[in-house]
């Protein structure tokens, strides 16, 4: 590794100090918001959304600080990006508490979650979930391909996809996707498209994780569940052709899962002999 000059170290110290101050201020604000939530849980869903949004600011700050380290010192700062990874999980957990973490569940199973945040604007929800997806991707890229955390990002992306699905009000989706009825039609379309891509990508990632790394049937089952969630979304928005295509893919994957399960069981029986 090339020796870092005193000038580079000094410039880094100057620039990083501003972001460290912002980091301290944001962390203090988050802690205050958490304390308010503990003392008074009225409007808990909104408060958790605000805390999650503020936590994403930490991810951004840690990302900037890591880039400064790379640009000025030539060093990837593992501490910064690991703290950003933890903040991704914190944001996810908060949003799961609001929107639910059920996978491939009928809307009736989690519709009560909408009671408290029903007036939360669709634009705000879309921007929130888009920001979270961007944050997760940024941290994944910062770690790089050879990181020990590589597989954990499949879990993060899968959970993000499920939250995106679960915060869509499918009860009123037909009206919301009617361009004659809603001024925000294009925004709803963007939200749906983002969620479709997230679910499809997450399902494929879990399948690859199973095939190339873990060979754990639970990973394959998770992939199929995410596809089933995508199929359910298509059914809600009346996309019969796409729904049928996903169902075919599910059938193929289920057959492969059953075959692999049988092979694994046979191997286990042979090993016990």
Order of alpha helices (4+ residues) and beta strands (2+ residues): alpha-alpha-alpha-alpha-alpha-alpha-alpha-alpha-alpha-alpha
